[in-house]
Amino acid sequence: MNSLEGVMVVGLTGQTGAGKSTVSKTFREYGFVLINADIISREVVEKGSSCLAEIKDCFPESVISPDGTLNRRELASIIFSDVSKKELLNSIMYPYIVGRILQEIHEYADEGRKMILLDAPTLFESRADDFCELIISVVAKEPLRLERIMKRDSLTQEQAQQRIDSQLPESFFIGHSDFIIKNNKDRTNLDEISKEVAEMVVKYYHEKFEEVI
């Protein structure tokens, strides 16, 4: 039997600083296993990796630290000030990231874990949305996101704004998602909305997939 029978991958994406990590916690409480694309993006550029070697060939030497690891701050300063450099980096990293995501999906399916949440900030850009049954996007007003990013990542306002400006607009997420979660209030409100959406997604799964489980 195909190990992917009965498997549902739900894509979780949205604007930086909107609150995806909080939403993902709620979905895990409802039985979803999590694939975190941010973690994968760090793993594929570990010291000695093929992906890091490709980056080293295409970017200045300064993006590699003396110990052979990736200098993330230096790389960020380059790609967030030059769109062409960001596109180049994405063209290098996305195949490695998507390959690892697919590997994890198969591993979870083999373990009998059929409800999978893929938390991926660049879900659409990497085309990982192609293997998602449903897509949830988390959005929030820009001033709120700016404040959250500065606090979370210890960035200046200019650096945080660069990260916001480099993402797809809210209208894109709204037009390409099955569910939109707006996080413009407090944590309690976000938790309540997340639970409502999680319940609807679980119901959708059982109605569509349980006959093939």
C-alpha positions as CSV (number, residue, x, y, z in Angstrom):
1,M,0.0,0.0,0.0
2,N,1.2,3.5,-0.8
3,S,2.5,5.0,2.5
4,L,1.0,8.4,1.5
5,E,-2.5,7.1,1.4
6,G,-4.6,9.1,3.8
7,V,-1.9,11.7,4.4
8,M,-2.9,15.4,4.5
9,V,-0.3,18.1,4.4
10,V,-1.5,21.5,5.6
11,G,0.7,24.5,4.7
12,L,1.1,27.2,7.3
13,T,2.6,30.4,6.1
14,G,2.1,34.2,6.3
15,Q,3.8,37.4,7.0
16,T,6.9,37.6,9.2
17,G,6.0,38.7,12.7
18,A,2.3,37.7,12.3
19,G,2.4,34.8,14.8
20,K,2.8,31.5,12.9
21,S,4.6,29.8,15.7
22,T,1.7,30.3,18.0
23,V,-0.7,28.9,15.5
24,S,1.5,25.8,14.9
25,K,1.4,25.0,18.7
26,T,-2.4,24.9,18.6
27,F,-2.4,22.5,15.6
28,R,0.0,20.2,17.4
29,E,-2.5,20.0,20.2
30,Y,-5.0,18.8,17.7
31,G,-2.8,15.9,16.6
32,F,-0.7,17.4,13.8
33,V,2.9,16.6,13.5
34,L,5.1,19.6,12.5
35,I,7.6,20.0,9.8
36,N,9.4,23.3,10.4
37,A,10.9,24.7,7.2
38,D,12.9,27.2,9.2
39,I,14.7,24.4,11.0
40,I,15.3,22.6,7.8
41,S,16.7,25.7,6.1
42,R,19.3,25.8,8.9
43,E,20.1,22.1,8.6
44,V,20.7,22.2,4.9
45,V,23.5,24.8,5.3
46,E,25.3,23.2,8.1
47,K,29.1,23.1,7.9
48,G,30.3,20.8,5.2
49,S,27.0,20.5,3.4
50,S,26.6,20.6,-0.4
51,C,24.2,23.5,-0.1
52,L,26.7,25.6,1.9
53,A,29.4,24.8,-0.7
54,E,27.2,26.2,-3.5
55,I,26.5,29.4,-1.5
56,K,30.2,29.8,-0.9
57,D,30.8,29.6,-4.7
58,C,28.2,32.3,-5.5
59,F,28.6,34.8,-2.6
60,P,31.4,36.8,-1.1
61,E,33.8,35.0,1.2
62,S,32.5,37.1,4.1
63,V,29.3,34.9,4.2
64,I,31.4,32.1,5.5
65,S,32.7,32.5,9.1
66,P,36.4,31.6,9.9
67,D,35.1,28.3,11.5
68,G,33.5,27.3,8.2
69,T,29.9,27.9,9.2
70,L,27.4,30.3,7.6
71,N,27.6,33.9,8.7
72,R,23.9,34.5,8.7
73,R,23.9,38.2,9.6
74,E,26.3,38.9,6.8
75,L,24.3,36.9,4.3
76,A,21.1,38.6,5.5
77,S,22.6,42.1,5.0
78,I,23.4,41.1,1.4
79,I,20.1,39.5,0.3
80,F,17.8,42.0,2.0
81,S,19.5,44.9,0.2
82,D,19.7,43.2,-3.3
83,V,16.7,41.4,-4.7
84,S,18.8,39.6,-7.3
85,K,21.0,38.1,-4.6
86,K,18.0,36.9,-2.6
87,E,16.7,35.2,-5.8
88,L,20.1,33.6,-6.3
89,L,20.2,32.3,-2.7
90,N,16.6,30.9,-3.0
91,S,17.5,29.1,-6.3
92,I,20.3,27.4,-4.4
93,M,18.5,26.6,-1.2
94,Y,15.0,25.7,-2.2
95,P,15.8,22.4,-3.9
96,Y,17.5,21.2,-0.8
97,I,14.8,22.4,1.5
98,V,11.9,21.0,-0.5
99,G,13.8,17.7,-0.8
100,R,14.1,17.4,2.9
101,I,10.5,18.4,3.4
102,L,9.3,15.6,1.1
103,Q,11.6,13.2,2.9
104,E,10.1,14.1,6.3
105,I,6.5,13.8,4.9
106,H,7.3,10.2,3.8
107,E,8.9,9.4,7.1
108,Y,5.9,10.6,9.1
109,A,3.6,8.7,6.7
110,D,5.6,5.5,7.2
111,E,5.1,6.0,11.0
112,G,1.3,6.3,10.5
113,R,1.2,10.1,11.2
114,K,-1.3,11.2,8.6
115,M,-2.0,14.9,9.6
116,I,1.1,17.0,8.9
117,L,1.5,20.7,9.3
118,L,4.2,22.3,7.2
119,D,5.2,25.6,8.7
120,A,7.0,27.4,5.9
121,P,7.5,31.2,5.6
122,T,8.3,30.8,1.9
123,L,5.7,28.2,1.1
124,F,4.6,29.8,-2.2
125,E,8.1,31.0,-3.3
126,S,9.5,27.5,-2.9
127,R,6.5,25.9,-4.6
128,A,6.0,23.7,-1.5
129,D,2.3,24.6,-1.7
130,D,2.1,22.2,-4.6
131,F,1.8,19.3,-2.2
132,C,-0.4,20.9,0.4
133,E,-4.1,19.9,0.6
134,L,-5.0,23.1,2.5
135,I,-3.1,26.4,3.1
136,I,-3.5,28.6,6.1
137,S,-1.9,32.1,6.2
138,V,-1.4,34.2,9.3
139,V,-1.4,38.0,8.7
140,A,-1.2,41.1,10.9
141,K,-1.1,44.9,10.5
142,E,2.4,46.1,9.6
143,P,3.1,48.3,12.7
144,L,2.4,45.3,14.9
145,R,4.7,43.0,12.8
146,L,7.4,45.6,12.7
147,E,7.4,45.8,16.5
148,R,7.4,42.0,16.9
149,I,10.2,41.4,14.5
150,M,12.4,44.1,16.1
151,K,11.9,42.5,19.5
152,R,12.1,38.9,18.4
153,D,15.2,39.2,16.2
154,S,17.0,42.2,17.9
155,L,16.8,44.2,14.7
156,T,16.8,47.9,13.9
157,Q,13.6,49.3,12.5
158,E,15.3,49.6,9.1
159,Q,16.4,45.9,9.1
160,A,12.9,44.8,10.2
161,Q,11.3,46.9,7.5
162,Q,13.6,45.3,4.9
163,R,12.4,41.8,5.9
164,I,8.7,42.9,5.7
165,D,9.2,44.6,2.3
166,S,10.9,41.4,0.9
167,Q,7.8,39.3,1.5
168,L,4.7,38.8,-0.6
169,P,1.9,41.3,0.1
170,E,-1.1,40.5,2.3
171,S,-3.4,40.5,-0.7
172,F,-1.4,37.5,-2.2
173,F,-1.8,35.5,1.0
174,I,-5.5,36.2,1.1
175,G,-6.0,35.3,-2.5
176,H,-4.0,32.0,-2.3
177,S,-5.1,30.5,1.0
178,D,-8.0,28.4,2.3
179,F,-8.0,30.0,5.7
180,I,-6.7,33.4,6.8
181,I,-5.9,34.1,10.5
182,K,-5.6,37.7,11.4
183,N,-3.5,38.4,14.5
184,N,-4.2,42.0,15.3
185,K,-5.4,41.6,18.9
186,D,-4.0,39.7,21.9
187,R,-2.7,36.1,22.4
188,T,-6.1,34.9,23.8
189,N,-7.8,36.0,20.6
190,L,-5.2,34.3,18.4
191,D,-5.6,31.1,20.4
192,E,-9.3,31.1,20.0
193,I,-9.2,31.7,16.2
194,S,-6.4,29.0,15.8
195,K,-8.5,26.5,17.7
196,E,-11.6,27.2,15.5
197,V,-9.5,26.8,12.3
198,A,-7.8,23.6,13.6
199,E,-11.2,22.1,14.4
200,M,-12.4,22.8,10.9
201,V,-9.3,21.3,9.3
202,V,-9.5,18.2,11.4
203,K,-13.1,17.8,10.5
204,Y,-12.2,18.2,6.8
205,Y,-9.5,15.5,7.2
206,H,-11.9,13.0,8.7
207,E,-14.6,13.7,6.1
208,K,-12.2,13.4,3.1
209,F,-9.5,11.0,4.2
210,E,-10.6,8.5,6.8
211,E,-12.1,6.1,4.2
212,V,-8.6,5.5,2.9
213,I,-6.8,5.4,6.3
